[in-house]
Amino acid sequence: MINILRILISAVIGYWLSVELALDGFIRFLFFFGIFIAVSILIEIIRKIIVRIKLKNRKSKK
């Protein structure tokens, strides 16, 4: 599920920015790849924060 979300968000943001910046060819591919890496890192950070908050809430209920 998270992998599909990464690809979808990366594609939308990458396409929109590449159109705005008028990128073509190999540069567009590199740009998409960079956006994919950035989105993957952000999703991992958000996921770890959510897990940490859930663990903290679980410990405080005991």
PQR file of N, CA, C, O and H, with PARSE charges and radii, in Angstrom:
ATOM      1  N   MET A   1       0.825  -1.196   0.000 -0.4000 1.5000
ATOM      2  CA  MET A   1       0.000   0.000   0.000 -0.0000 2.0000
ATOM      3  C   MET A   1       0.867   1.257   0.000  0.5500 1.7000
ATOM      4  O   MET A   1       0.623   2.196  -0.757 -0.5500 1.4000
ATOM      5  N   ILE A   2       1.882   1.257   0.862 -0.4000 1.5000
ATOM      6  CA  ILE A   2       2.753   2.431   0.944 -0.0000 2.0000
ATOM      7  C   ILE A   2       3.556   2.589  -0.345  0.5500 1.7000
ATOM      8  O   ILE A   2       3.807   3.713  -0.781 -0.5500 1.4000
ATOM      9  H   ILE A   2       2.080   0.494   1.477  0.4000 1.0000
ATOM     10  N   ASN A   3       3.962   1.472  -0.962 -0.4000 1.5000
ATOM     11  CA  ASN A   3       4.717   1.565  -2.214 -0.0000 2.0000
ATOM     12  C   ASN A   3       3.884   2.175  -3.329  0.5500 1.7000
ATOM     13  O   ASN A   3       4.388   2.980  -4.112 -0.5500 1.4000
ATOM     14  H   ASN A   3       3.758   0.560  -0.608  0.4000 1.0000
ATOM     15  N   ILE A   4       2.610   1.798  -3.406 -0.4000 1.5000
ATOM     16  CA  ILE A   4       1.727   2.382  -4.413 -0.0000 2.0000
ATOM     17  C   ILE A   4       1.552   3.868  -4.148  0.5500 1.7000
ATOM     18  O   ILE A   4       1.537   4.676  -5.076 -0.5500 1.4000
ATOM     19  H   ILE A   4       2.200   1.145  -2.770  0.4000 1.0000
ATOM     20  N   LEU A   5       1.421   4.220  -2.879 -0.4000 1.5000
ATOM     21  CA  LEU A   5       1.281   5.627  -2.495 -0.0000 2.0000
ATOM     22  C   LEU A   5       2.526   6.422  -2.880  0.5500 1.7000
ATOM     23  O   LEU A   5       2.412   7.547  -3.368 -0.5500 1.4000
ATOM     24  H   LEU A   5       1.433   3.563  -2.125  0.4000 1.0000
ATOM     25  N   ARG A   6       3.696   5.861  -2.669 -0.4000 1.5000
ATOM     26  CA  ARG A   6       4.947   6.527  -3.051 -0.0000 2.0000
ATOM     27  C   ARG A   6       4.998   6.792  -4.545  0.5500 1.7000
ATOM     28  O   ARG A   6       5.329   7.896  -4.980 -0.5500 1.4000
ATOM     29  H   ARG A   6       3.789   4.948  -2.273  0.4000 1.0000
ATOM     30  N   ILE A   7       4.670   5.781  -5.323 -0.4000 1.5000
ATOM     31  CA  ILE A   7       4.729   5.923  -6.778 -0.0000 2.0000
ATOM     32  C   ILE A   7       3.718   6.945  -7.258  0.5500 1.7000
ATOM     33  O   ILE A   7       4.025   7.766  -8.122 -0.5500 1.4000
ATOM     34  H   ILE A   7       4.402   4.885  -4.970  0.4000 1.0000
ATOM     35  N   LEU A   8       2.520   6.903  -6.709 -0.4000 1.5000
ATOM     36  CA  LEU A   8       1.468   7.833  -7.119 -0.0000 2.0000
ATOM     37  C   LEU A   8       1.835   9.272  -6.786  0.5500 1.7000
ATOM     38  O   LEU A   8       1.733  10.150  -7.643 -0.5500 1.4000
ATOM     39  H   LEU A   8       2.270   6.236  -6.007  0.4000 1.0000
ATOM     40  N   ILE A   9       2.258   9.523  -5.562 -0.4000 1.5000
ATOM     41  CA  ILE A   9       2.635  10.877  -5.157 -0.0000 2.0000
ATOM     42  C   ILE A   9       3.828  11.357  -5.963  0.5500 1.7000
ATOM     43  O   ILE A   9       3.852  12.504  -6.410 -0.5500 1.4000
ATOM     44  H   ILE A   9       2.341   8.810  -4.866  0.4000 1.0000
ATOM     45  N   SER A  10       4.816  10.498  -6.154 -0.4000 1.5000
ATOM     46  CA  SER A  10       6.001  10.874  -6.929 -0.0000 2.0000
ATOM     47  C   SER A  10       5.643  11.225  -8.362  0.5500 1.7000
ATOM     48  O   SER A  10       6.146  12.204  -8.914 -0.5500 1.4000
ATOM     49  H   SER A  10       4.797   9.566  -5.791  0.4000 1.0000
ATOM     50  N   ALA A  11       4.773  10.426  -8.964 -0.4000 1.5000
ATOM     51  CA  ALA A  11       4.395  10.674 -10.352 -0.0000 2.0000
ATOM     52  C   ALA A  11       3.661  11.995 -10.500  0.5500 1.7000
ATOM     53  O   ALA A  11       3.941  12.763 -11.420 -0.5500 1.4000
ATOM     54  H   ALA A  11       4.364   9.631  -8.516  0.4000 1.0000
ATOM     55  N   VAL A  12       2.725  12.267  -9.604 -0.4000 1.5000
ATOM     56  CA  VAL A  12       1.950  13.509  -9.696 -0.0000 2.0000
ATOM     57  C   VAL A  12       2.839  14.722  -9.479  0.5500 1.7000
ATOM     58  O   VAL A  12       2.808  15.665 -10.271 -0.5500 1.4000
ATOM     59  H   VAL A  12       2.497  11.644  -8.856  0.4000 1.0000
ATOM     60  N   ILE A  13       3.630  14.708  -8.415 -0.4000 1.5000
ATOM     61  CA  ILE A  13       4.508  15.849  -8.125 -0.0000 2.0000
ATOM     62  C   ILE A  13       5.569  15.990  -9.213  0.5500 1.7000
ATOM     63  O   ILE A  13       5.838  17.098  -9.676 -0.5500 1.4000
ATOM     64  H   ILE A  13       3.655  13.943  -7.772  0.4000 1.0000
ATOM     65  N   GLY A  14       6.165  14.885  -9.619 -0.4000 1.5000
ATOM     66  CA  GLY A  14       7.206  14.926 -10.643 -0.0000 2.0000
ATOM     67  C   GLY A  14       6.698  15.433 -11.975  0.5500 1.7000
ATOM     68  O   GLY A  14       7.359  16.240 -12.629 -0.5500 1.4000
ATOM     69  H   GLY A  14       5.946  13.984  -9.242  0.4000 1.0000
ATOM     70  N   TYR A  15       5.529  14.968 -12.382 -0.4000 1.5000
ATOM     71  CA  TYR A  15       4.972  15.419 -13.662 -0.0000 2.0000
ATOM     72  C   TYR A  15       4.632  16.905 -13.608  0.5500 1.7000
ATOM     73  O   TYR A  15       4.954  17.657 -14.528 -0.5500 1.4000
ATOM     74  H   TYR A  15       4.992  14.313 -11.850  0.4000 1.0000
ATOM     75  N   TRP A  16       3.987  17.315 -12.535 -0.4000 1.5000
ATOM     76  CA  TRP A  16       3.594  18.717 -12.402 -0.0000 2.0000
ATOM     77  C   TRP A  16       4.816  19.636 -12.424  0.5500 1.7000
ATOM     78  O   TRP A  16       4.823  20.647 -13.126 -0.5500 1.4000
ATOM     79  H   TRP A  16       3.726  16.703 -11.788  0.4000 1.0000
ATOM     80  N   LEU A  17       5.841  19.285 -11.660 -0.4000 1.5000
ATOM     81  CA  LEU A  17       7.035  20.133 -11.617 -0.0000 2.0000
ATOM     82  C   LEU A  17       7.810  20.096 -12.927  0.5500 1.7000
ATOM     83  O   LEU A  17       8.359  21.115 -13.346 -0.5500 1.4000
ATOM     84  H   LEU A  17       5.835  18.464 -11.089  0.4000 1.0000
ATOM     85  N   SER A  18       7.864  18.943 -13.576 -0.4000 1.5000
ATOM     86  CA  SER A  18       8.596  18.879 -14.844 -0.0000 2.0000
ATOM     87  C   SER A  18       7.889  19.683 -15.933  0.5500 1.7000
ATOM     88  O   SER A  18       8.549  20.245 -16.806 -0.5500 1.4000
ATOM     89  H   SER A  18       7.418  18.115 -13.235  0.4000 1.0000
ATOM     90  N   VAL A  19       6.574  19.745 -15.895 -0.4000 1.5000
ATOM     91  CA  VAL A  19       5.841  20.584 -16.848 -0.0000 2.0000
ATOM     92  C   VAL A  19       6.078  22.057 -16.537  0.5500 1.7000
ATOM     93  O   VAL A  19       6.290  22.863 -17.443 -0.5500 1.4000
ATOM     94  H   VAL A  19       6.037  19.289 -15.185  0.4000 1.0000
ATOM     95  N   GLU A  20       6.042  22.401 -15.255 -0.4000 1.5000
ATOM     96  CA  GLU A  20       6.264  23.794 -14.854 -0.0000 2.0000
ATOM     97  C   GLU A  20       7.673  24.263 -15.218  0.5500 1.7000
ATOM     98  O   GLU A  20       7.867  25.410 -15.623 -0.5500 1.4000
ATOM     99  H   GLU A  20       5.871  21.746 -14.519  0.4000 1.0000
ATOM    100  N   LEU A  21       8.649  23.374 -15.071 -0.4000 1.5000
ATOM    101  CA  LEU A  21      10.038  23.735 -15.358 -0.0000 2.0000
ATOM    102  C   LEU A  21      10.430  23.455 -16.805  0.5500 1.7000
ATOM    103  O   LEU A  21      11.557  23.741 -17.208 -0.5500 1.4000
ATOM    104  H   LEU A  21       8.492  22.443 -14.742  0.4000 1.0000
ATOM    105  N   ALA A  22       9.510  22.898 -17.587 -0.4000 1.5000
ATOM    106  CA  ALA A  22       9.722  22.584 -19.008 -0.0000 2.0000
ATOM    107  C   ALA A  22      10.954  21.696 -19.219  0.5500 1.7000
ATOM    108  O   ALA A  22      11.826  22.009 -20.029 -0.5500 1.4000
ATOM    109  H   ALA A  22       8.594  22.666 -17.260  0.4000 1.0000
ATOM    110  N   LEU A  23      11.008  20.588 -18.479 -0.4000 1.5000
ATOM    111  CA  LEU A  23      12.121  19.643 -18.601 -0.0000 2.0000
ATOM    112  C   LEU A  23      11.817  18.621 -19.689  0.5500 1.7000
ATOM    113  O   LEU A  23      10.659  18.272 -19.917 -0.5500 1.4000
ATOM    114  H   LEU A  23      10.299  20.334 -17.821  0.4000 1.0000
ATOM    115  N   ASP A  24      12.867  18.142 -20.362 -0.4000 1.5000
ATOM    116  CA  ASP A  24      12.698  17.156 -21.431 -0.0000 2.0000
ATOM    117  C   ASP A  24      13.727  16.040 -21.313  0.5500 1.7000
ATOM    118  O   ASP A  24      14.804  16.225 -20.746 -0.5500 1.4000
ATOM    119  H   ASP A  24      13.808  18.426 -20.177  0.4000 1.0000
ATOM    120  N   GLY A  25      13.377  14.881 -21.856 -0.4000 1.5000
ATOM    121  CA  GLY A  25      14.303  13.769 -22.025 -0.0000 2.0000
ATOM    122  C   GLY A  25      14.866  13.202 -20.744  0.5500 1.7000
ATOM    123  O   GLY A  25      14.142  12.951 -19.780 -0.5500 1.4000
ATOM    124  H   GLY A  25      12.502  14.731 -22.316  0.4000 1.0000
ATOM    125  N   PHE A  26      16.173  13.003 -20.752 -0.4000 1.5000
ATOM    126  CA  PHE A  26      16.872  12.358 -19.642 -0.0000 2.0000
ATOM    127  C   PHE A  26      16.802  13.191 -18.367  0.5500 1.7000
ATOM    128  O   PHE A  26      16.761  12.646 -17.264 -0.5500 1.4000
ATOM    129  H   PHE A  26      16.761  13.207 -21.535  0.4000 1.0000
ATOM    130  N   ILE A  27      16.790  14.502 -18.519 -0.4000 1.5000
ATOM    131  CA  ILE A  27      16.685  15.383 -17.350 -0.0000 2.0000
ATOM    132  C   ILE A  27      15.354  15.144 -16.635  0.5500 1.7000
ATOM    133  O   ILE A  27      15.297  15.147 -15.405 -0.5500 1.4000
ATOM    134  H   ILE A  27      16.823  14.945 -19.415  0.4000 1.0000
ATOM    135  N   ARG A  28      14.288  14.937 -17.405 -0.4000 1.5000
ATOM    136  CA  ARG A  28      12.975  14.651 -16.807 -0.0000 2.0000
ATOM    137  C   ARG A  28      13.029  13.331 -16.040  0.5500 1.7000
ATOM    138  O   ARG A  28      12.469  13.230 -14.949 -0.5500 1.4000
ATOM    139  H   ARG A  28      14.334  14.934 -18.404  0.4000 1.0000
ATOM    140  N   PHE A  29      13.701  12.311 -16.602 -0.4000 1.5000
ATOM    141  CA  PHE A  29      13.842  11.023 -15.918 -0.0000 2.0000
ATOM    142  C   PHE A  29      14.588  11.191 -14.599  0.5500 1.7000
ATOM    143  O   PHE A  29      14.159  10.666 -13.572 -0.5500 1.4000
ATOM    144  H   PHE A  29      14.156  12.393 -17.489  0.4000 1.0000
ATOM    145  N   LEU A  30      15.696  11.917 -14.622 -0.4000 1.5000
ATOM    146  CA  LEU A  30      16.454  12.150 -13.390 -0.0000 2.0000
ATOM    147  C   LEU A  30      15.625  12.911 -12.365  0.5500 1.7000
ATOM    148  O   LEU A  30      15.699  12.638 -11.167 -0.5500 1.4000
ATOM    149  H   LEU A  30      16.045  12.344 -15.456  0.4000 1.0000
ATOM    150  N   PHE A  31      14.841  13.857 -12.841 -0.4000 1.5000
ATOM    151  CA  PHE A  31      13.990  14.640 -11.954 -0.0000 2.0000
ATOM    152  C   PHE A  31      12.947  13.737 -11.293  0.5500 1.7000
ATOM    153  O   PHE A  31      12.736  13.821 -10.083 -0.5500 1.4000
ATOM    154  H   PHE A  31      14.781  14.079 -13.815  0.4000 1.0000
ATOM    155  N   PHE A  32      12.292  12.869 -12.082 -0.4000 1.5000
ATOM    156  CA  PHE A  32      11.323  11.922 -11.526 -0.0000 2.0000
ATOM    157  C   PHE A  32      11.981  11.018 -10.490  0.5500 1.7000
ATOM    158  O   PHE A  32      11.406  10.759  -9.432 -0.5500 1.4000
ATOM    159  H   PHE A  32      12.464  12.800 -13.065  0.4000 1.0000
ATOM    160  N   PHE A  33      13.180  10.540 -10.790 -0.4000 1.5000
ATOM    161  CA  PHE A  33      13.894   9.659  -9.866 -0.0000 2.0000
ATOM    162  C   PHE A  33      14.203  10.383  -8.556  0.5500 1.7000
ATOM    163  O   PHE A  33      14.037   9.818  -7.475 -0.5500 1.4000
ATOM    164  H   PHE A  33      13.647  10.750 -11.649  0.4000 1.0000
ATOM    165  N   GLY A  34      14.647  11.621  -8.657 -0.4000 1.5000
ATOM    166  CA  GLY A  34      14.921  12.419  -7.460 -0.0000 2.0000
ATOM    167  C   GLY A  34      13.673  12.666  -6.635  0.5500 1.7000
ATOM    168  O   GLY A  34      13.709  12.580  -5.408 -0.5500 1.4000
ATOM    169  H   GLY A  34      14.782  12.080  -9.535  0.4000 1.0000
ATOM    170  N   ILE A  35      12.568  12.972  -7.304 -0.4000 1.5000
ATOM    171  CA  ILE A  35      11.297  13.176  -6.602 -0.0000 2.0000
ATOM    172  C   ILE A  35      10.865  11.883  -5.914  0.5500 1.7000
ATOM    173  O   ILE A  35      10.373  11.920  -4.787 -0.5500 1.4000
ATOM    174  H   ILE A  35      12.539  13.042  -8.301  0.4000 1.0000
ATOM    175  N   PHE A  36      11.043  10.741  -6.580 -0.4000 1.5000
ATOM    176  CA  PHE A  36      10.673   9.457  -5.983 -0.0000 2.0000
ATOM    177  C   PHE A  36      11.471   9.201  -4.710  0.5500 1.7000
ATOM    178  O   PHE A  36      10.914   8.760  -3.705 -0.5500 1.4000
ATOM    179  H   PHE A  36      11.443  10.711  -7.496  0.4000 1.0000
ATOM    180  N   ILE A  37      12.757   9.472  -4.750 -0.4000 1.5000
ATOM    181  CA  ILE A  37      13.596   9.272  -3.563 -0.0000 2.0000
ATOM    182  C   ILE A  37      13.163  10.203  -2.438  0.5500 1.7000
ATOM    183  O   ILE A  37      13.064   9.782  -1.285 -0.5500 1.4000
ATOM    184  H   ILE A  37      13.209   9.830  -5.566  0.4000 1.0000
ATOM    185  N   ALA A  38      12.906  11.464  -2.764 -0.4000 1.5000
ATOM    186  CA  ALA A  38      12.492  12.430  -1.746 -0.0000 2.0000
ATOM    187  C   ALA A  38      11.157  12.035  -1.117  0.5500 1.7000
ATOM    188  O   ALA A  38      11.006  12.099   0.103 -0.5500 1.4000
ATOM    189  H   ALA A  38      12.986  11.807  -3.700  0.4000 1.0000
ATOM    190  N   VAL A  39      10.201  11.633  -1.928 -0.4000 1.5000
ATOM    191  CA  VAL A  39       8.894  11.223  -1.400 -0.0000 2.0000
ATOM    192  C   VAL A  39       9.034   9.959  -0.554  0.5500 1.7000
ATOM    193  O   VAL A  39       8.373   9.835   0.478 -0.5500 1.4000
ATOM    194  H   VAL A  39      10.323  11.581  -2.919  0.4000 1.0000
ATOM    195  N   SER A  40       9.875   9.029  -0.968 -0.4000 1.5000
ATOM    196  CA  SER A  40      10.093   7.806  -0.191 -0.0000 2.0000
ATOM    197  C   SER A  40      10.658   8.126   1.185  0.5500 1.7000
ATOM    198  O   SER A  40      10.225   7.555   2.186 -0.5500 1.4000
ATOM    199  H   SER A  40      10.412   9.130  -1.806  0.4000 1.0000
ATOM    200  N   ILE A  41      11.612   9.028   1.234 -0.4000 1.5000
ATOM    201  CA  ILE A  41      12.208   9.415   2.513 -0.0000 2.0000
ATOM    202  C   ILE A  41      11.177  10.096   3.400  0.5500 1.7000
ATOM    203  O   ILE A  41      11.095   9.797   4.591 -0.5500 1.4000
ATOM    204  H   ILE A  41      11.963   9.492   0.420  0.4000 1.0000
ATOM    205  N   LEU A  42      10.392  11.006   2.838 -0.4000 1.5000
ATOM    206  CA  LEU A  42       9.366  11.695   3.623 -0.0000 2.0000
ATOM    207  C   LEU A  42       8.317  10.727   4.160  0.5500 1.7000
ATOM    208  O   LEU A  42       7.906  10.845   5.315 -0.5500 1.4000
ATOM    209  H   LEU A  42      10.459  11.249   1.870  0.4000 1.0000
ATOM    210  N   ILE A  43       7.881   9.780   3.349 -0.4000 1.5000
ATOM    211  CA  ILE A  43       6.881   8.813   3.809 -0.0000 2.0000
ATOM    212  C   ILE A  43       7.455   7.936   4.917  0.5500 1.7000
ATOM    213  O   ILE A  43       6.746   7.624   5.874 -0.5500 1.4000
ATOM    214  H   ILE A  43       8.214   9.684   2.412  0.4000 1.0000
ATOM    215  N   GLU A  44       8.714   7.533   4.813 -0.4000 1.5000
ATOM    216  CA  GLU A  44       9.342   6.731   5.871 -0.0000 2.0000
ATOM    217  C   GLU A  44       9.431   7.517   7.175  0.5500 1.7000
ATOM    218  O   GLU A  44       9.166   6.970   8.246 -0.5500 1.4000
ATOM    219  H   GLU A  44       9.290   7.786   4.035  0.4000 1.0000
ATOM    220  N   ILE A  45       9.799   8.791   7.095 -0.4000 1.5000
ATOM    221  CA  ILE A  45       9.887   9.627   8.297 -0.0000 2.0000
ATOM    222  C   ILE A  45       8.513   9.761   8.941  0.5500 1.7000
ATOM    223  O   ILE A  45       8.380   9.620  10.157 -0.5500 1.4000
ATOM    224  H   ILE A  45      10.014   9.235   6.225  0.4000 1.0000
ATOM    225  N   ILE A  46       7.494  10.031   8.136 -0.4000 1.5000
ATOM    226  CA  ILE A  46       6.134  10.167   8.667 -0.0000 2.0000
ATOM    227  C   ILE A  46       5.664   8.853   9.285  0.5500 1.7000
ATOM    228  O   ILE A  46       5.037   8.854  10.345 -0.5500 1.4000
ATOM    229  H   ILE A  46       7.602  10.146   7.149  0.4000 1.0000
ATOM    230  N   ARG A  47       5.964   7.735   8.629 -0.4000 1.5000
ATOM    231  CA  ARG A  47       5.567   6.430   9.157 -0.0000 2.0000
ATOM    232  C   ARG A  47       6.230   6.144  10.505  0.5500 1.7000
ATOM    233  O   ARG A  47       5.582   5.633  11.418 -0.5500 1.4000
ATOM    234  H   ARG A  47       6.473   7.734   7.769  0.4000 1.0000
ATOM    235  N   LYS A  48       7.516   6.472  10.632 -0.4000 1.5000
ATOM    236  CA  LYS A  48       8.219   6.239  11.895 -0.0000 2.0000
ATOM    237  C   LYS A  48       7.683   7.131  13.005  0.5500 1.7000
ATOM    238  O   LYS A  48       7.592   6.701  14.155 -0.5500 1.4000
ATOM    239  H   LYS A  48       8.042   6.887   9.890  0.4000 1.0000
ATOM    240  N   ILE A  49       7.328   8.362  12.674 -0.4000 1.5000
ATOM    241  CA  ILE A  49       6.752   9.265  13.674 -0.0000 2.0000
ATOM    242  C   ILE A  49       5.409   8.725  14.155  0.5500 1.7000
ATOM    243  O   ILE A  49       5.129   8.743  15.353 -0.5500 1.4000
ATOM    244  H   ILE A  49       7.402   8.710  11.739  0.4000 1.0000
ATOM    245  N   ILE A  50       4.579   8.244  13.234 -0.4000 1.5000
ATOM    246  CA  ILE A  50       3.271   7.697  13.609 -0.0000 2.0000
ATOM    247  C   ILE A  50       3.436   6.469  14.497  0.5500 1.7000
ATOM    248  O   ILE A  50       2.722   6.326  15.489 -0.5500 1.4000
ATOM    249  H   ILE A  50       4.806   8.229  12.260  0.4000 1.0000
ATOM    250  N   VAL A  51       4.363   5.588  14.156 -0.4000 1.5000
ATOM    251  CA  VAL A  51       4.604   4.391  14.972 -0.0000 2.0000
ATOM    252  C   VAL A  51       5.089   4.788  16.358  0.5500 1.7000
ATOM    253  O   VAL A  51       4.662   4.203  17.353 -0.5500 1.4000
ATOM    254  H   VAL A  51       4.944   5.705  13.350  0.4000 1.0000
ATOM    255  N   ARG A  52       5.967   5.767  16.433 -0.4000 1.5000
ATOM    256  CA  ARG A  52       6.484   6.216  17.724 -0.0000 2.0000
ATOM    257  C   ARG A  52       5.366   6.795  18.588  0.5500 1.7000
ATOM    258  O   ARG A  52       5.317   6.543  19.792 -0.5500 1.4000
ATOM    259  H   ARG A  52       6.313   6.242  15.624  0.4000 1.0000
ATOM    260  N   ILE A  53       4.467   7.571  17.978 -0.4000 1.5000
ATOM    261  CA  ILE A  53       3.342   8.149  18.721 -0.0000 2.0000
ATOM    262  C   ILE A  53       2.407   7.043  19.209  0.5500 1.7000
ATOM    263  O   ILE A  53       1.929   7.095  20.343 -0.5500 1.4000
ATOM    264  H   ILE A  53       4.506   7.776  17.000  0.4000 1.0000
ATOM    265  N   LYS A  54       2.144   6.047  18.367 -0.4000 1.5000
ATOM    266  CA  LYS A  54       1.277   4.939  18.777 -0.0000 2.0000
ATOM    267  C   LYS A  54       1.888   4.163  19.934  0.5500 1.7000
ATOM    268  O   LYS A  54       1.177   3.779  20.862 -0.5500 1.4000
ATOM    269  H   LYS A  54       2.532   6.005  17.446  0.4000 1.0000
ATOM    270  N   LEU A  55       3.203   3.925  19.891 -0.4000 1.5000
ATOM    271  CA  LEU A  55       3.858   3.209  20.985 -0.0000 2.0000
ATOM    272  C   LEU A  55       3.808   4.014  22.274  0.5500 1.7000
ATOM    273  O   LEU A  55       3.600   3.453  23.350 -0.5500 1.4000
ATOM    274  H   LEU A  55       3.780   4.237  19.137  0.4000 1.0000
ATOM    275  N   LYS A  56       3.995   5.319  22.173 -0.4000 1.5000
ATOM    276  CA  LYS A  56       3.944   6.176  23.353 -0.0000 2.0000
ATOM    277  C   LYS A  56       2.545   6.153  23.964  0.5500 1.7000
ATOM    278  O   LYS A  56       2.408   6.092  25.186 -0.5500 1.4000
ATOM    279  H   LYS A  56       4.164   5.775  21.299  0.4000 1.0000
ATOM    280  N   ASN A  57       1.512   6.202  23.133 -0.4000 1.5000
ATOM    281  CA  ASN A  57       0.137   6.148  23.632 -0.0000 2.0000
ATOM    282  C   ASN A  57      -0.172   4.801  24.265  0.5500 1.7000
ATOM    283  O   ASN A  57      -0.885   4.736  25.267 -0.5500 1.4000
ATOM    284  H   ASN A  57       1.624   6.251  22.140  0.4000 1.0000
ATOM    285  N   ARG A  58       0.351   3.732  23.695 -0.4000 1.5000
ATOM    286  CA  ARG A  58       0.117   2.398  24.236 -0.0000 2.0000
ATOM    287  C   ARG A  58       0.780   2.251  25.606  0.5500 1.7000
ATOM    288  O   ARG A  58       0.204   1.646  26.510 -0.5500 1.4000
ATOM    289  H   ARG A  58       0.930   3.785  22.881  0.4000 1.0000
ATOM    290  N   LYS A  59       1.989   2.801  25.765 -0.4000 1.5000
ATOM    291  CA  LYS A  59       2.690   2.713  27.045 -0.0000 2.0000
ATOM    292  C   LYS A  59       2.001   3.554  28.106  0.5500 1.7000
ATOM    293  O   LYS A  59       1.967   3.158  29.271 -0.5500 1.4000
ATOM    294  H   LYS A  59       2.457   3.292  25.031  0.4000 1.0000
ATOM    295  N   SER A  60       1.451   4.703  27.735 -0.4000 1.5000
ATOM    296  CA  SER A  60       0.806   5.575  28.715 -0.0000 2.0000
ATOM    297  C   SER A  60      -0.533   5.010  29.189  0.5500 1.7000
ATOM    298  O   SER A  60      -0.995   5.378  30.269 -0.5500 1.4000
ATOM    299  H   SER A  60       1.478   5.025  26.789  0.4000 1.0000
ATOM    300  N   LYS A  61      -1.168   4.129  28.417 -0.4000 1.5000
ATOM    301  CA  LYS A  61      -2.438   3.525  28.821 -0.0000 2.0000
ATOM    302  C   LYS A  61      -2.243   2.437  29.865  0.5500 1.7000
ATOM    303  O   LYS A  61      -3.180   2.125  30.599 -0.5500 1.4000
ATOM    304  H   LYS A  61      -0.792   3.830  27.540  0.4000 1.0000
ATOM    305  N   LYS A  62      -1.055   1.851  29.953 -0.4000 1.5000
ATOM    306  CA  LYS A  62      -0.792   0.761  30.907 -0.0000 2.0000
ATOM    307  C   LYS A  62      -0.660   1.243  32.293  0.5500 1.7000
ATOM    308  O   LYS A  62      -0.438   0.446  33.205 -0.5500 1.4000
ATOM    309  H   LYS A  62      -0.293   2.105  29.356  0.4000 1.0000
TER
END
